[in-house]
Amino acid sequence: MCTQTSRELCRPDQSSLSFYCAAGKWGSDSCSVGTITDVIGAETQADCIACPPGFYCPNSSSLSKTVECKAGFFCSGSAYTDDGTMTGTGVCTDGHYCPSGTNEPINCTPGKYCSGTSLQAPSGDCTQGYFCLQGSNTATPTTSTIGGLCPAGSYCATGSSIFTQCPSGTYNPNTGSTVSTACVTCGAGQKCIGRGLTAPSGTCPAGYYCTQNPFTLRDCEEGYYCPAGVDAQVLCPAGQYNEYTHQSSCTACPVGYYCPQTDTTRKIICPPGSY
């Protein structure tokens, strides 16, 4: 820039203005609003670059060169105000939130909801009995893209981002459950294999017995029998035996043999002088 007595290198104001110095002009020119430069010796508006996302650039002597976009709004670039009325800025939209310095609306956090516009932070936690996905605009969503009612076979505590499936060995026939105790333990002899069951998956099969907490399918042992739907193996009664596993009944002791109650896995031939 040229004065009456000297020629000086064009230097941007370090605090609040961006300058360039065109040829043949007295003094300097300000970069247009929404642009800035830190180039020493800037010659034209072409040396001024767009205001970075998350900020606005008023190019004003009363404000900083770059000002952080205010909370509840976003500044996507080249902004010179932060009130949502000019190109490059906008009001934070429903289902989103915008803390200060936001360059685009942020999808509501999973497990939270963001209801309304101009939010600086999520509105609150997802209601118990529901789950809220990213971008939910209600605490009780019914649209699958943003969440929903907790399905049967699961439960949803306050602030759930996904439903929690009932563990193996339990089931839950109801929707909208809020606590883990909604998962019912399978009854004696019922089969509940896998998570998220809405009903028992069947009856313990013959030749096995089924224990709970956790559910386990166990082999019926020699000397015992297991009809369908039992939670414990049954000792063969007097006069019967079972020498194999996985049996649903015991075999009667044959003629010429005796079957001791102390060892129901075998038959023993009657000794001489006995019958």
C-alpha positions in Angstrom: 0.0 0.0 0.0 1.2 3.5 -0.8 1.0 6.5 1.4 2.3 10.1 0.6 5.7 9.2 1.9 6.2 5.5 1.7 5.4 2.1 0.3 4.5 -0.7 2.7 3.8 -4.4 2.3 0.1 -5.2 2.7 -0.4 -6.9 6.0 -3.7 -8.3 7.2 -4.8 -7.0 10.6 -4.1 -9.9 13.0 -7.2 -9.5 15.1 -10.3 -8.3 13.1 -9.8 -7.5 9.4 -8.5 -9.1 6.3 -6.8 -6.8 3.8 -5.5 -7.0 0.3 -3.8 -4.2 -1.6 -4.6 -3.7 -5.3 -2.1 -2.1 -7.7 -2.4 1.7 -8.1 -4.6 2.3 -5.1 -4.2 4.4 -2.0 -4.4 2.2 1.1 -5.9 -1.2 1.3 -9.3 -3.0 0.6 -11.1 -5.4 3.0 -11.8 -8.9 1.9 -15.5 -9.3 1.3 -17.6 -10.6 4.2 -17.5 -14.3 4.5 -13.9 -14.5 3.4 -10.5 -14.0 5.1 -6.8 -13.8 4.3 -3.6 -14.1 6.3 -1.5 -13.7 3.2 1.2 -11.0 3.6 1.3 -9.1 0.3 -2.2 -10.1 -0.7 -3.0 -8.3 -4.0 -6.7 -9.1 -4.9 -9.9 -10.6 -3.6 -8.6 -13.9 -5.0 -6.2 -14.0 -2.1 -9.2 -14.1 0.3 -10.5 -17.6 1.0 -13.9 -18.7 2.2 -14.6 -18.6 5.9 -13.9 -22.1 7.4 -16.8 -24.3 8.4 -17.9 -23.9 12.0 -17.1 -20.1 12.0 -18.4 -16.9 10.4 -16.3 -14.1 9.1 -17.9 -10.6 9.4 -14.7 -8.8 8.4 -15.6 -6.2 11.0 -13.3 -4.0 13.0 -15.5 -4.7 16.1 -15.3 -8.5 15.9 -12.6 -11.1 15.6 -11.6 -12.2 12.1 -13.2 -15.6 12.6 -16.0 -16.0 15.1 -17.2 -19.4 16.3 -20.7 -20.2 15.1 -23.1 -19.8 18.0 -24.9 -22.7 19.7 -28.2 -23.7 18.1 -27.0 -22.8 14.6 -24.5 -24.2 12.1 -22.0 -22.5 9.7 -21.1 -24.7 6.7 -18.5 -22.3 5.2 -18.3 -18.8 3.7 -20.6 -17.5 6.4 -20.6 -13.9 7.6 -23.4 -14.1 10.1 -24.5 -16.9 12.4 -28.3 -16.2 12.6 -29.3 -18.8 10.0 -30.5 -16.1 7.5 -27.6 -16.0 5.1 -25.9 -18.5 2.8 -23.6 -20.8 4.7 -25.6 -20.7 7.9 -28.7 -22.4 9.2 -30.9 -23.1 12.2 -30.2 -26.5 13.8 -33.0 -28.8 12.6 -35.3 -31.2 14.4 -33.6 -34.4 15.4 -30.3 -32.7 15.7 -28.3 -30.5 18.0 -25.6 -27.9 17.4 -23.1 -26.8 20.1 -21.1 -23.7 19.4 -18.7 -24.1 16.4 -20.9 -26.6 14.6 -20.4 -26.9 10.8 -23.4 -29.1 10.2 -26.3 -30.4 12.4 -25.3 -33.3 14.5 -27.6 -36.3 14.5 -29.1 -36.8 18.0 -27.0 -39.2 20.1 -28.3 -42.8 20.3 -30.3 -43.3 23.5 -31.2 -39.6 23.5 -33.9 -37.5 21.7 -33.7 -34.0 20.1 -37.1 -32.4 19.9 -37.4 -29.0 18.1 -35.0 -26.7 16.4 -32.1 -24.5 17.6 -31.0 -27.1 20.1 -27.6 -26.8 21.7 -27.6 -30.3 23.2 -30.0 -33.3 23.2 -33.4 -32.7 24.9 -33.0 -35.8 27.2 -33.0 -39.6 27.6 -35.1 -42.0 25.6 -38.1 -43.1 27.7 -37.9 -46.5 29.3 -39.7 -49.2 27.3 -38.5 -47.6 24.1 -35.1 -47.4 22.3 -33.9 -44.3 20.4 -31.6 -44.7 17.4 -29.3 -41.9 16.1 -31.4 -38.8 15.1 -34.5 -39.5 17.2 -36.7 -36.4 17.6 -39.0 -38.0 20.2 -38.5 -39.9 23.5 -41.1 -42.5 22.4 -40.3 -43.2 18.8 -42.6 -45.4 16.6 -40.7 -45.0 13.3 -38.2 -47.7 12.7 -35.6 -45.4 11.3 -35.2 -43.5 14.6 -36.2 -46.3 17.2 -39.3 -47.9 18.5 -41.2 -49.7 21.2 -39.1 -52.3 23.0 -40.1 -55.6 21.2 -41.2 -58.8 22.9 -38.2 -61.0 24.0 -36.3 -57.9 25.3 -36.3 -55.0 27.7 -35.3 -51.3 27.4 -34.1 -49.2 30.4 -34.2 -45.4 30.3 -31.8 -44.0 27.7 -31.6 -47.2 25.6 -30.0 -47.0 22.2 -30.9 -50.6 21.4 -33.2 -53.2 23.0 -31.5 -55.7 25.3 -32.5 -59.3 24.5 -33.5 -61.6 27.3 -30.7 -64.1 28.1 -30.8 -67.8 27.2 -33.0 -69.8 29.6 -35.6 -67.0 29.8 -38.4 -65.5 27.6 -40.7 -62.4 27.5 -44.0 -62.4 25.6 -44.6 -58.7 26.2 -43.6 -55.5 24.4 -42.5 -52.3 26.1 -40.7 -54.0 29.0 -38.5 -51.7 31.1 -36.5 -54.0 33.3 -34.6 -57.3 33.1 -37.0 -59.0 35.5 -39.6 -59.0 32.7 -37.6 -61.9 31.3 -39.3 -65.0 32.8 -37.2 -68.0 33.7 -38.2 -71.1 31.7 -40.2 -73.7 33.8 -39.0 -77.1 34.7 -38.5 -79.3 31.7 -38.9 -76.4 29.2 -36.4 -75.7 26.5 -35.2 -72.1 26.1 -32.2 -72.0 23.8 -31.0 -68.7 22.5 -31.5 -65.0 23.4 -34.6 -62.9 22.8 -37.2 -65.6 23.1 -40.9 -64.6 23.3 -41.9 -68.1 24.5 -40.3 -71.3 25.4 -38.8 -72.9 22.3 -40.1 -76.4 23.3 -40.1 -79.2 25.8 -37.0 -80.9 27.0 -36.7 -84.0 24.7 -37.0 -87.6 25.9 -33.6 -89.1 26.9 -32.5 -85.7 28.3 -33.2 -83.6 31.3 -33.0 -79.7 31.3 -31.8 -77.5 34.1 -32.1 -73.7 34.2 -30.0 -70.6 35.1 -28.4 -71.1 32.7 -30.4 -73.5 30.5 -28.5 -76.7 30.0 -29.5 -79.8 28.0 -28.1 -82.8 29.9 -27.6 -86.4 28.9 -29.7 -89.0 30.8 -27.2 -91.4 32.4 -27.1 -95.2 32.8 -29.4 -96.4 35.6 -31.8 -93.5 35.1 -34.6 -92.7 32.7 -35.8 -89.3 31.3 -39.3 -88.9 29.8 -39.9 -85.7 27.8 -40.2 -82.5 29.8 -38.2 -83.3 33.0 -35.6 -81.2 34.8 -34.0 -84.1 36.6 -33.2 -87.7 35.7 -35.2 -90.4 37.5 -33.6 -93.5 39.1 -34.9 -96.7 37.7 -37.3 -98.3 40.2 -36.8 -101.6 42.0 -36.8 -104.6 39.6 -35.8 -102.5 36.6 -32.4 -101.4 35.1 -31.0 -99.3 32.3 -27.5 -100.0 30.9 -27.6 -97.3 28.3 -27.7 -93.5 28.2 -30.5 -91.3 26.7 -33.3 -93.6 27.7 -36.9 -92.5 28.2 -37.8 -95.6 30.3 -36.2 -98.5 32.2 -36.2 -102.2 31.3 -37.8 -104.8 33.6 -35.4 -107.3 35.1 -35.6 -110.5 33.0 -36.3 -114.0 34.3 -33.3 -115.6 35.9 -31.7 -112.3 36.9 -32.0 -109.8 39.7 -31.5 -106.0 39.5 -30.1 -104.4 42.7 -31.4 -101.0 43.7 -27.8 -100.1 44.5 -26.8 -100.4 40.9 -29.6 -99.9 38.4 -27.2 -100.0 35.5 -27.0 -103.8 35.2 -28.8 -107.1 35.6 -27.1 -109.9 37.6 -27.8 -113.6 37.0 -29.4 -115.4 39.9 -26.8 -117.5 41.9 -27.2 -121.3 42.3 -30.0 -122.2 44.6 -31.9 -118.9 43.9 -34.7 -117.9 41.5 
